[in-house]
């Protein structure tokens, strides 16, 4: 049996060996692999096998891996950006039952694609930065998931036209929601609504077109 190498005081990465650990409860095969109490630069203590320390397999108490994970998920300090907020808010709406908007998202089966769930950097790579302050994250198909093929940066007007409760009217190769037809007719909501209740849309369309021609 080879002599045990004393590692006391030696430094391996962020770990400084304090002393050898002895335990009567260890099985015989583990007693042949001396364990050492180490102090990490972050202040935590951890027990490691000498072989792992000498081979370079262990460099810290685990804080190096944690820092790497945080760094990958923060994407160079962009956690405070509008893009990060949009991604995080979408994820919360889909997966946090305590969120007030969960019933309209996760509660309806809306999910976020696996790629975006892996980290914000993937979302940013696919979506890019929002064009301006006038834009926010929008799903093209309101019943679809948060994924590259179904998401866009959209204006408030575009999003207003993309609500589940919108009433779309198609006529003369024009597909518009009711409020846009009101603007097209250059009238007001109450008048157009009253006419639609009393007449077919074809009549309403002809009436306002003739009115515009006389103006």
N, C-alpha and C positions, 0 to 999 in steps of 0.2 A: 504494500500500500504506500503510495507516494505521500510525502510530507505535505501538510496543509500550508499553503502560502498565506502569510499574515497580510491582510489588506487594510488593516487599521490605519487611518489617516490618509489613505490614498483617495484620489479624486477621479471619478469616471463621469464625464459630461457635467451635469449639474449636481451629481451626488458625491458626497464626502462620506467615506466609511467611518462609522463611529466605533463599532465593536462587533465581535462575533456573537451570534445568538445561539444559545444552547437550549435544547428542549428534550426532556425525557420522553415526551409523547410521540416523537417522530419515529417513523418506521426505520429499520436498519439501513435501507437503501438511501433514505434522505439524510441520515446522519453522515454518510460518506460525501455528501454535497453540502459543505458548510454554508450557512446563511449569515448574512451580515446586515446589521442595522445601519441604515444610511440616512443622512440628513440632506434634503434637497435644498437648492438655493431659494425655492419659494417658501421654505419654512416647514414643510411637511416631512415626516419621517416615514420610511418604508423599508421593508425587509426583502432582500434580494439574494439569490444564489451567487456565489463568487464567480462561477463559470460564466454566467450571463453578464456580469460586470466586466470581466476580463475580455470577453469576446466582443464587447461593444453593443450587445443586444439591448442593454438597459442604460439609458442616459439621464433619466429623471424619474420622479415619482408618478409620472403620467401627465404632468403639466405641459410638456412639449407637444404631445398629441392633442391636448385640449386647445392649446393656443393655435395649432395648425387648423383645427376644425373651425374655430371662431374666425380665423383669418379668411378661410375659404368662403364662409357664409356672410361675411361683412363686405366683401368685394371692395377693398381699398377705401373704406370709410364712407360708403354710400348708404349706410343704414338710415341716415337722416334725410334722405332725398324723397321727393314726391313719388318717384318710381318704386322705391322700396316700400313706402307706405301703401301704394296701390296693390303691390304683390302681397304684402302681409295682411292687409285688410281682406282681400279676396280669400286668402287661405283661412282666415279666422271665420269668415261667413260660411265657409264650406264645412269646417270641421269642429267648431266650438259650439256645442248646443246651448251654452249660456249667452251667446251673442244674440242681441235683439233681432238681427236680420237672418239668423240661422234658418228659421222656418221657410223663408223665401229662397234659400240657397241649398245648404246641406240637407235641410228637411225635405226638399223636393228632389234630392238625388244629384244636385249639382256638385261636381268634384273638380279638382285641379289635376292636371296631367302629372304623371310620375316625374317627368323631366324637371318641371318647375318646382315640384315638392322637394327635389334634391338640393335646391338652393337658389337664392335670389339671382346669382350670376347667370343662371340659365334663362331665367325670365328676362333679364336685361339684354342678354345676347339676342333673344328672339324678337323682343318688342322694341328695343332701342329706347332712347329717352323720349319723353313726350314732346311733341312739336312746339307747344307753347302753353301758357297758363290757361288757355281756353279749352284744353283737352284733358280728358280723364279716361281711365280704363273702361272699356265697354265690350260686352259679348255680342257678337253679330246675331247669333241665334240665342234668344233669351232663355231657351230651354236646354242649351248646350253647356258644355263644360268650359272651364278656363284652360285653354290650350292655344298654341300658336295659330291654328287654322280658324279659330272662332273668336279671336280677340283683336282689338284695334284701339288706337287712341282716337277718341271721338269728341266732338263738341257737344254742348248741352242740347242743341237743337237736334243733332243726330241721335242722341240718346233718348230724347223725348219722343222721337218717332219710332223708337225701338222698344217701347214698353209692351208688356203682355196684354194690358187692357186697352190698347189703342184700337180704334175702329177704322179699318182701312176701306176706302171706297175706290173701286176701279171703274173708270169710264173713259171712253175715247182714247184708249192706250195710256191713260194717266192713272197712276196708283199713288194716292195720297191719303194721309189721315185727315179726319174731319176738319181740324183747325187749319190745315193748309188749303183745303177747299174753300174755306171762309175767306182766306187771304186772296185766293185766286179769283173769287167772285167780287172782291173788294166790297164786302158787306160786313155785317157783324154776326156774332154767333147766334144770338137769339132769333134773328130774322131767318137765317139759313136753316136753323134747326126746326123752326115752325113750318117752313115750306116743305122740308123733307118729311115731316110728319103727315102732311096733307096731300103731297103729290109724289109721283115717281121721280127718281133722281134725274131721269132724262128730261122731264119738264123743268126741273130746277136749273139744270145746266143750260138749257135753251133760254130760259127766262133771263138769267144773269148775263149770258153772252149777248143777247139782244140789248139789254140795258147798257152794257159796256159800249156797244156800237153806237147807241144813241147819245152817249155822253160826249 
